[in-house]
Amino acid sequence: MKLIAQLLCILLFAFTVPVIASGSPTEDLKPSLNSLVDLLGDESLKGEEKKDERRTKIMDEIKKSFDFREMSRRVMGSTWREIDTAEQENFTNIMTKLLENVYVGKLETYTGGDIEYVSENIKGQRAQVTTLIEDNGVKLPVHYIMRQDGQKWKVYDINIEGVSLVRNYQEQFKSILRKEKYAGLVKVLEDKNKTFAEEK
């Protein structure tokens, strides 16, 4: 779980990249990543009183390079096909808020090292961008799993040392969906988000 909690943090600190053709998965990540780095270093957004404004700006940038709907679809598995379009949209919003609550706070305090982009593998409309991040003197491979959404590549999963963000949530939600169905899972996530809101 510690590694999973660091996944989004790791994504955001891409400072050294090779030259890659425009429109590639890696190239499509760069504008949002650069903006996120600027936001996290912006002294005018520091402090508890700026928390809401800072979080809003951070999420706006993350949404430019993340496909939360695809992530939510994969997390839900076969249940996704059993709910209607409005329910899919609602779940995507709830899931996005949960990820914001769980991970954005870690982004705000992360002071890790540079990321080196190693490779980019594309198969049809799917791609994997592999990077190395230095952690306590050890370089760890981090894989960004992406899909083509129109003309833009977006991340829908992150994998580090064999641990997938999507698979992790799939496992957490599986028993809830089996016992309490979609409505039960929504209630669990809404309660978690409410708890985060009350802690502000």
MISE-249112 format. One record per residue: residue number from 0; residue in three letters; x, y, z of N, C-alpha, C in turn. Coordinates in pm, 1 decimal, decimal comma. Each point is the difference from the previous one (the first is absolute). Layout:
BEGIN
<NUM ala <X Y Z> <X Y Z> <X Y Z>>
...
# end
This chain:
BEGIN
<0 met <81,6 -120,1 0,0> <-81,6 120,1 0,0> <85,3 125,6 0,0>>
<1 lys <115,5 -4,8 63,0> <88,1 116,8 0,7> <41,9 37,1 -140,6>>
<2 leu <31,6 -102,9 -81,8> <39,8 26,4 -138,1> <-116,3 57,9 -78,9>>
<3 ile <-118,9 -56,1 18,7> <-116,8 50,7 -70,4> <-23,5 145,8 36,4>>
<4 ala <16,8 34,0 127,5> <-22,7 137,4 44,5> <97,1 97,3 -61,6>>
<5 gln <112,8 -50,4 -51,2> <100,3 87,4 -59,4> <-14,6 12,9 -150,8>>
<6 leu <-91,3 -77,5 -59,3> <-4,0 -8,3 -145,3> <-26,7 134,2 -66,4>>
<7 leu <-102,3 70,1 46,6> <-29,1 128,1 -63,6> <109,3 101,0 26,9>>
<8 cys <60,7 -9,3 117,3> <112,2 89,5 29,7> <110,7 -20,2 -101,2>>
<9 ile <30,5 -125,2 -28,0> <108,6 -34,0 -90,5> <-26,9 53,9 -140,1>>
<10 leu <-126,3 -6,1 -41,5> <-35,2 43,6 -134,5> <39,8 143,9 -27,2>>
<11 leu <-7,5 84,6 100,4> <2,1 143,0 -24,9> <137,7 60,5 -15,5>>
<12 phe <105,9 -71,8 31,6> <131,4 61,8 0,3> <85,8 -51,2 -115,1>>
<13 ala <-36,6 41,3 -118,8> <70,9 -41,2 -120,9> <82,7 116,5 -50,1>>
<14 phe <127,0 -2,0 29,7> <85,7 112,0 -35,6> <95,9 -32,3 -114,5>>
<15 thr <38,6 -126,8 -15,8> <95,7 -35,2 -104,2> <-64,6 -98,5 -95,5>>
<16 val <-19,6 43,5 -123,6> <-61,3 -87,5 -99,0> <77,8 7,9 -129,4>>
<17 pro <9,3 -111,1 -73,3> <63,5 4,0 -131,3> <-93,4 66,9 -99,6>>
<18 val <53,3 33,1 -115,9> <-83,3 59,4 -103,7> <-86,7 -109,5 -61,1>>
<19 ile <-131,7 19,3 6,3> <-93,7 -97,5 -52,4> <-96,2 73,9 -92,5>>
<20 ala <-40,0 -64,1 -107,0> <-82,8 65,7 -100,9> <-126,6 57,5 60,5>>
<21 ser <-39,5 117,9 -48,4> <-121,1 65,7 46,6> <-120,2 -90,4 -19,8>>
<22 gly <-91,8 -1,8 98,9> <-117,5 -83,7 -9,4> <19,2 -137,8 57,4>>
<23 ser <117,8 -31,8 48,5> <23,8 -129,1 63,4> <-56,9 2,6 141,5>>
<24 pro <-18,9 -117,3 62,8> <-49,6 -2,8 136,8> <82,4 86,1 95,7>>
<25 thr <131,4 -12,5 -5,5> <85,2 78,9 89,4> <-15,8 149,0 -26,8>>
<26 glu <1,3 35,5 -126,3> <-11,2 141,2 -36,7> <-133,5 58,9 45,0>>
<27 asp <-105,1 -79,1 -2,5> <-130,3 50,0 42,1> <-8,0 24,0 150,2>>
<28 leu <86,8 -64,4 76,6> <0,8 21,1 144,8> <71,1 128,7 40,3>>
<29 lys <94,0 42,5 -78,5> <92,0 105,0 41,0> <-65,1 133,5 38,6>>
<30 pro <-95,6 54,0 -76,7> <-57,2 130,3 39,7> <-62,7 -1,5 138,6>>
<31 ser <-79,2 -104,1 29,4> <-63,5 -8,3 132,0> <102,6 -20,2 110,0>>
<32 leu <100,9 -82,9 -27,0> <102,5 -25,1 100,7> <76,8 127,3 33,0>>
<33 asn <35,3 75,1 -103,1> <72,5 124,8 23,5> <-84,4 98,8 79,3>>
<34 ser <-128,5 8,1 -31,9> <-89,0 90,2 72,8> <-16,0 -43,3 145,2>>
<35 leu <-6,1 -131,5 22,6> <-12,2 -51,0 136,9> <123,7 33,9 82,6>>
<36 val <115,8 -15,3 -61,1> <124,0 34,5 70,2> <-1,9 147,0 39,3>>
<37 asp <-45,8 85,5 -92,6> <-7,4 143,5 28,5> <-97,8 28,2 114,1>>
<38 leu <-115,6 -67,9 -2,9> <-100,0 20,6 104,4> <52,5 -41,1 137,2>>
<39 leu <67,4 -114,4 4,7> <50,2 -51,1 127,5> <111,5 87,4 56,1>>
<40 gly <66,2 74,4 -86,4> <106,4 88,9 45,8> <-43,1 143,9 14,6>>
<41 asp <-127,2 29,7 -28,8> <-51,3 136,9 4,8> <-19,3 45,7 144,7>>
<42 glu <81,9 92,9 44,1> <-6,7 46,5 138,8> <-132,5 68,6 31,4>>
<43 ser <-64,6 58,1 -101,4> <-127,2 69,1 23,2> <-114,5 -97,0 28,7>>
<44 leu <23,5 -130,4 -22,7> <-102,8 -101,0 26,1> <32,0 -84,3 123,4>>
<45 lys <104,2 36,7 72,7> <38,6 -75,3 119,4> <-91,8 35,4 118,0>>
<46 gly <-3,5 -88,9 96,5> <-73,2 27,2 123,3> <-139,4 -59,0 2,2>>
<47 glu <-49,7 -22,9 120,9> <-130,6 -61,6 19,7> <-112,3 86,7 -55,8>>
<48 glu <15,8 132,6 9,0> <-105,2 89,0 -47,9> <-16,3 -4,8 -151,7>>
<49 lys <100,2 -51,4 -69,4> <-4,6 -11,1 -145,9> <-30,2 -143,4 -45,5>>
<50 lys <-33,6 -85,3 94,5> <-15,3 -142,6 -29,1> <-102,5 -27,0 -109,9>>
<51 asp <-119,5 58,3 12,2> <-104,9 -27,8 -97,8> <38,7 48,3 -139,0>>
<52 glu <54,3 120,0 -8,4> <42,2 53,9 -128,8> <111,7 -85,6 -60,2>>
<53 arg <96,0 -38,6 84,6> <113,4 -81,4 -45,9> <-47,8 -135,3 -51,2>>
<54 arg <-87,3 -65,2 75,3> <-49,8 -132,2 -38,6> <-80,1 6,4 -130,7>>
<55 thr <-78,5 105,5 -14,5> <-78,3 15,7 -122,8> <90,9 11,6 -121,5>>
<56 lys <103,7 81,2 11,9> <93,8 18,8 -111,4> <75,7 -129,4 -29,8>>
<57 ile <40,6 -71,3 103,8> <71,4 -126,0 -18,5> <-88,5 -101,8 -73,0>>
<58 met <-125,9 -13,1 44,8> <-89,8 -96,6 -63,8> <-32,2 39,4 -143,2>>
<59 asp <-11,3 128,6 -26,7> <-24,5 45,0 -137,5> <111,5 -47,3 -92,3>>
<60 glu <123,6 4,4 48,6> <112,7 -44,5 -81,8> <3,5 -151,9 -12,9>>
<61 ile <-25,9 -70,0 110,1> <0,3 -145,9 -4,2> <-104,0 -51,7 -98,8>>
<62 lys <-116,3 64,8 -3,4> <-107,2 -44,2 -89,1> <36,2 15,0 -147,0>>
<63 lys <97,5 85,0 -29,1> <43,0 17,1 -138,5> <77,2 -122,2 -51,2>>
<64 ser <61,1 -74,9 89,9> <82,4 -113,2 -42,5> <-49,6 -134,3 52,9>>
<65 phe <-107,9 0,1 80,9> <-55,6 -123,2 53,4> <-139,7 -23,8 -55,4>>
<66 asp <-29,9 -123,2 -34,4> <-133,1 -39,8 -45,5> <-69,7 -69,4 116,8>>
<67 phe <-68,3 78,7 82,7> <-63,0 -55,5 119,7> <-120,5 -87,8 -33,7>>
<68 arg <-63,7 26,8 -112,1> <-112,5 -85,1 -39,7> <48,7 -140,0 -35,1>>
<69 glu <107,7 -8,5 -76,5> <56,1 -130,7 -34,6> <51,1 -71,7 124,1>>
<70 met <63,0 74,2 89,4> <46,3 -58,8 124,9> <-117,5 -55,9 79,7>>
<71 ser <-108,5 77,7 8,9> <-118,4 -42,9 75,1> <-63,4 -122,7 -63,7>>
<72 arg <-5,9 -2,4 -133,3> <-57,0 -114,6 -71,4> <76,6 -127,6 32,8>>
<73 arg <130,0 9,1 0,5> <82,3 -117,4 25,9> <-7,8 -43,2 146,5>>
<74 val <-9,5 96,4 89,2> <-14,2 -31,7 141,7> <-130,2 -75,2 26,5>>
<75 met <-106,4 39,5 -69,4> <-132,3 -60,1 20,8> <-13,3 -137,1 -65,2>>
<76 gly <79,3 -27,4 -103,4> <-10,4 -128,0 -68,7> <-134,4 -17,4 -67,9>>
<77 ser <-57,9 -119,4 8,1> <-124,6 -30,7 -70,2> <-117,9 82,9 50,8>>
<78 thr <7,0 49,2 123,5> <-108,8 80,7 56,1> <-21,5 127,6 -80,1>>
<79 trp <106,7 50,4 -62,4> <-9,1 123,1 -79,0> <-105,7 -13,9 -110,5>>
<80 arg <-10,0 -117,3 -59,1> <-94,5 -21,9 -109,8> <-142,7 -16,6 50,0>>
<81 glu <-14,5 -19,3 129,7> <-133,2 -22,4 56,1> <-66,6 128,6 48,2>>
<82 ile <74,0 110,2 2,1> <-56,7 127,1 44,9> <-16,8 93,5 -119,1>>
<83 asp <-92,1 97,5 14,3> <-27,9 87,4 -113,1> <101,4 114,1 -7,9>>
<84 thr <-13,7 82,5 -102,2> <96,6 105,9 -27,1> <9,5 100,2 116,2>>
<85 ala <-112,6 34,6 57,9> <0,2 94,5 112,3> <73,4 -58,2 120,0>>
<86 glu <-19,9 -128,4 25,5> <68,0 -66,0 111,6> <149,3 -11,1 -26,5>>
<87 gln <37,4 -24,2 -125,1> <141,5 -4,7 -35,5> <65,8 135,7 25,4>>
<88 glu <-68,4 105,2 -39,9> <52,5 135,2 20,8> <11,0 31,4 148,5>>
<89 asn <-100,9 -40,5 75,2> <1,7 24,2 144,7> <115,3 -75,0 65,8>>
<90 phe <18,7 -125,7 -37,4> <108,8 -77,3 59,3> <135,4 59,8 -35,7>>
<91 thr <16,1 43,9 -125,1> <126,0 62,0 -41,7> <29,9 123,0 85,6>>
<92 asn <-101,0 81,4 26,0> <18,9 120,1 83,1> <38,0 -36,0 142,9>>
<93 ile <-67,0 -101,1 54,9> <29,2 -42,7 137,0> <140,7 -59,0 9,4>>
<94 met <36,3 -81,7 -97,9> <132,0 -62,7 -1,6> <109,1 105,1 -16,4>>
<95 thr <-24,0 98,0 -85,8> <97,7 107,3 -19,7> <20,5 77,6 129,2>>
<96 lys <-108,9 27,1 71,3> <10,0 72,0 126,6> <76,5 -81,9 102,9>>
<97 leu <-22,0 -131,6 2,1> <72,3 -85,8 93,2> <150,1 5,1 -27,5>>
<98 leu <38,3 -9,8 -127,3> <141,6 5,9 -35,4> <60,0 134,9 37,1>>
<99 glu <-77,2 106,2 -18,3> <46,8 132,0 42,2> <24,2 1,0 150,7>>
<100 asn <-95,5 -49,2 76,0> <12,0 0,5 145,7> <117,0 -84,3 49,4>>
<101 val <20,9 -114,3 -64,8> <103,4 -92,7 45,6> <139,8 45,3 -39,9>>
<102 tyr <14,8 51,7 -122,5> <134,1 20,3 -54,6> <50,5 143,4 -8,7>>
<103 val <-88,2 97,9 -17,9> <48,6 135,4 -25,9> <79,5 55,4 117,7>>
<104 gly <-40,0 -33,4 122,0> <75,8 45,3 115,9> <144,4 -46,6 -3,3>>
<105 lys <21,2 -119,0 -55,2> <135,6 -52,5 -11,0> <78,3 75,1 -107,3>>
<106 leu <-68,0 42,3 -105,0> <67,7 78,6 -103,6> <55,3 129,0 57,8>>
<107 glu <-75,3 59,8 90,2> <35,6 130,9 53,4> <125,4 -3,5 86,3>>
<108 thr <34,8 -117,0 49,0> <116,7 -11,1 87,8> <113,2 -81,1 -62,5>>
<109 tyr <-21,5 -49,4 -120,6> <99,5 -86,7 -62,0> <124,1 78,2 -41,9>>
<110 thr <116,8 -54,1 32,8> <126,7 66,6 -34,9> <97,0 -100,4 -60,8>>
<111 gly <-51,5 -90,1 -81,3> <81,9 -106,0 -57,7> <95,3 48,6 -107,0>>
<112 gly <74,9 -95,0 -56,4> <99,5 32,2 -100,6> <-57,7 4,5 -139,7>>
<113 asp <89,2 23,8 -96,4> <-41,0 9,3 -139,0> <-44,2 -136,4 -54,1>>
<114 ile <-78,9 6,5 -106,5> <-41,6 -120,9 -69,9> <67,0 -5,2 -135,8>>
<115 glu <50,3 -115,8 -33,1> <60,1 -22,6 -131,3> <-95,3 -83,6 -85,0>>
<116 tyr <-36,2 50,6 -115,8> <-85,5 -76,7 -90,2> <85,4 -100,3 -77,1>>
<117 val <-38,2 -125,5 8,6> <80,5 -108,6 -54,4> <-52,7 -51,1 -133,3>>
<118 ser <-129,0 -26,0 -7,5> <-54,9 -57,0 -122,6> <-147,4 33,8 -14,9>>
<119 glu <-46,7 -21,5 -121,9> <-139,4 25,0 -33,5> <-43,3 -107,8 -98,6>>
<120 asn <-95,7 -82,3 40,6> <-47,5 -108,8 -84,9> <-146,6 22,3 -34,7>>
<121 ile <-30,5 0,9 -128,1> <-135,8 26,3 -46,5> <-51,8 -122,5 -74,4>>
<122 lys <-120,7 -42,7 35,7> <-68,4 -108,6 -70,2> <-142,1 45,9 -28,0>>
<123 gly <-23,8 42,2 -122,5> <-131,4 50,4 -35,7> <-32,1 126,9 76,5>>
<124 gln <-108,9 -2,2 74,7> <-42,3 115,7 78,0> <42,7 -10,2 146,3>>
<125 arg <88,2 -90,9 29,9> <51,7 -15,9 135,5> <150,4 24,0 -0,2>>
<126 ala <51,6 47,5 110,2> <143,6 26,6 8,6> <47,6 -15,5 143,7>>
<127 gln <128,8 -25,4 13,8> <64,6 -2,9 131,1> <124,9 86,1 -5,9>>
<128 val <6,1 96,8 88,8> <117,8 85,4 12,2> <73,9 -44,1 125,8>>
<129 thr <124,3 -41,8 -16,8> <80,0 -49,3 112,4> <102,0 104,7 42,0>>
<130 thr <6,7 23,2 129,7> <94,7 96,6 54,6> <77,7 -62,9 115,1>>
<131 leu <103,9 68,4 40,9> <74,2 -37,7 119,8> <-1,5 117,6 96,2>>
<132 ile <-27,8 -29,3 125,4> <5,8 103,0 103,1> <95,2 -46,8 109,1>>
<133 glu <82,7 91,9 46,5> <94,9 -35,0 105,8> <-66,6 14,0 135,6>>
<134 asp <3,8 -106,1 77,2> <-61,8 -3,6 132,3> <100,0 -58,2 98,8>>
<135 asn <52,7 84,8 87,4> <99,3 -43,1 98,3> <119,3 -69,1 -65,8>>
<136 gly <45,3 58,1 -110,8> <117,6 -53,2 -68,3> <-27,6 -115,3 -94,1>>
<137 val <-125,3 -44,4 -6,5> <-37,5 -110,6 -87,3> <-92,6 52,5 -109,4>>
<138 lys <29,1 -36,3 -124,7> <-85,1 42,0 -110,2> <-111,5 -101,6 -21,7>>
<139 leu <-124,2 46,7 13,9> <-115,7 -87,5 -13,2> <-71,4 26,8 -131,8>>
<140 pro <-39,1 -107,2 -71,6> <-76,9 20,7 -123,3> <-145,9 32,1 31,8>>
<141 val <-52,2 100,2 -68,1> <-140,3 38,7 13,3> <-60,8 2,3 -139,5>>
<142 his <-112,4 -68,8 -16,8> <-63,0 -12,8 -130,8> <-132,4 76,2 -1,1>>
<143 tyr <-18,1 85,4 -98,5> <-124,2 72,7 -18,3> <-76,9 -65,7 -114,2>>
<144 ile <-118,1 -51,7 30,0> <-81,2 -69,1 -99,2> <-99,2 101,1 -57,2>>
<145 met <0,3 13,6 -133,7> <-75,4 106,8 -62,9> <-86,3 -52,7 -113,9>>
<146 arg <-98,1 80,9 -37,1> <-83,0 -30,8 -116,5> <-19,2 127,7 -79,7>>
<147 gln <-29,4 -18,2 -128,3> <-20,9 114,6 -86,7> <-145,6 43,0 8,5>>
<148 asp <-21,4 123,4 41,4> <-133,6 57,2 12,4> <-11,3 109,2 -105,2>>
<149 gly <-51,9 -35,2 -115,8> <1,1 93,9 -111,0> <142,8 15,5 -51,3>>
<150 gln <50,1 122,5 1,6> <136,1 26,6 -45,3> <99,4 6,6 114,6>>
<151 lys <-46,1 -23,2 123,5> <86,4 16,1 117,1> <14,2 -131,6 75,7>>
<152 trp <120,0 -24,3 51,1> <25,3 -115,9 85,5> <-23,6 39,6 145,5>>
<153 lys <-71,6 -88,6 73,1> <-26,4 27,0 141,5> <30,8 -123,5 85,3>>
<154 val <40,0 24,4 122,8> <33,0 -106,5 95,1> <-127,9 -53,4 63,3>>
<155 tyr <-13,2 -133,5 4,6> <-111,6 -58,7 72,9> <47,6 -97,8 108,0>>
<156 asp <129,8 -23,6 8,8> <52,4 -86,5 105,0> <149,0 28,8 18,0>>
<157 ile <51,0 -25,1 118,1> <142,7 12,2 29,8> <42,5 -128,1 69,3>>
<158 asn <115,4 -50,4 -38,9> <48,9 -126,0 56,2> <142,7 19,8 48,9>>
<159 ile <24,2 -34,6 126,1> <134,9 7,8 55,8> <29,6 -129,8 73,5>>
<160 glu <110,4 -61,4 -37,5> <41,8 -127,9 58,4> <-112,9 -102,8 -2,7>>
<161 gly <-71,8 -3,0 -111,2> <-105,9 -98,1 -16,2> <-130,4 33,5 67,9>>
<162 val <-9,1 117,0 62,4> <-121,9 40,6 69,8> <-74,6 101,3 -85,3>>
<163 ser <-120,5 -36,6 -40,8> <-82,9 84,0 -85,6> <-102,0 76,4 83,3>>
<164 leu <-12,7 129,6 -27,2> <-99,2 82,0 69,5> <-140,5 -53,1 -25,1>>
<165 val <-31,4 -28,6 -126,8> <-132,1 -50,5 -35,1> <-25,6 -135,2 64,6>>
<166 arg <95,9 -90,3 -9,8> <-19,0 -134,0 56,6> <-18,1 5,9 151,7>>
<167 asn <71,4 91,2 62,9> <-12,6 15,4 144,8> <-143,4 36,0 38,8>>
<168 tyr <-58,8 95,9 -70,7> <-137,7 38,8 30,2> <-99,2 -107,8 -42,5>>
<169 gln <28,4 -71,0 -107,4> <-85,3 -112,3 -39,4> <-13,6 -99,7 114,4>>
<170 glu <112,8 -33,3 60,5> <-0,3 -96,6 109,8> <-74,7 54,0 121,4>>
<171 gln <17,4 128,2 28,3> <-69,1 60,2 114,3> <-151,8 0,6 -19,5>>
<172 phe <-43,9 23,1 -124,2> <-142,4 18,0 -25,8> <-72,3 -130,2 -32,6>>
<173 lys <73,5 -104,5 -33,2> <-60,4 -124,0 -48,3> <-103,7 -56,6 96,8>>
<174 ser <36,9 -13,0 127,2> <-92,9 -60,3 96,9> <-120,4 89,8 26,4>>
<175 ile <20,9 131,9 -3,5> <-111,5 93,3 20,9> <-100,2 -13,4 -113,8>>
<176 leu <49,9 -5,1 -122,5> <-89,1 -13,3 -115,4> <-74,5 -133,5 2,5>>
<177 arg <68,3 -104,1 44,9> <-62,8 -131,9 4,3> <-113,8 -3,6 103,1>>
<178 lys <21,0 64,9 114,0> <-98,6 -5,7 108,5> <-103,1 111,8 -5,9>>
<179 glu <46,2 120,4 -35,1> <-88,4 116,4 10,6> <-26,3 70,2 -132,4>>
<180 lys <54,4 -53,5 -107,3> <-23,3 52,1 -134,4> <49,0 144,6 -13,8>>
<181 tyr <-40,3 61,2 -110,1> <45,8 135,3 -31,9> <-39,2 100,3 108,5>>
<182 ala <-125,0 -5,3 45,3> <-47,7 96,6 100,0> <81,5 -8,4 128,2>>
<183 gly <37,3 -119,9 39,8> <78,6 -15,7 121,3> <139,0 58,1 -13,3>>
<184 leu <62,4 -19,5 -117,0> <133,4 55,0 -22,7> <-4,0 152,1 -1,4>>
<185 val <-100,3 55,9 -64,6> <-13,9 145,7 -4,2> <-10,8 56,2 141,6>>
<186 lys <-78,0 -64,1 83,9> <-15,9 47,3 138,0> <132,3 -4,3 75,5>>
<187 val <76,0 -107,6 -17,9> <129,5 -12,2 66,5> <93,0 114,2 -41,5>>
<188 leu <5,6 27,0 -130,0> <89,6 104,4 -49,4> <-47,6 138,9 40,5>>
<189 glu <-130,2 20,6 -1,8> <-53,1 129,3 43,5> <30,7 24,6 147,7>>
<190 asp <-10,3 -104,6 80,7> <32,0 12,2 142,0> <147,3 32,6 20,4>>
<191 lys <87,3 -63,2 -81,5> <143,1 28,6 10,5> <29,2 144,1 -37,6>>
<192 asn <-61,4 46,3 -107,1> <21,4 138,4 -42,2> <-54,5 98,5 102,9>>
<193 lys <-111,9 -35,5 62,1> <-57,3 85,1 104,1> <93,8 9,8 119,4>>
<194 thr <63,7 -111,8 33,8> <94,9 -0,5 110,9> <117,9 91,9 -30,2>>
<195 phe <49,8 -3,5 -120,8> <110,1 89,0 -39,5> <-43,9 145,8 12,1>>
<196 ala <-123,0 29,2 -43,8> <-49,3 138,1 4,0> <-12,2 50,3 142,7>>
<197 glu <-39,7 -87,7 92,3> <-16,1 37,7 139,8> <132,1 23,1 69,0>>
<198 glu <107,2 -55,6 -56,3> <133,5 16,4 58,9> <64,3 131,0 -38,3>>
<199 lys <-59,6 73,6 -94,1> <59,5 127,1 -44,4> <-4,6 103,4 111,5>>
# end
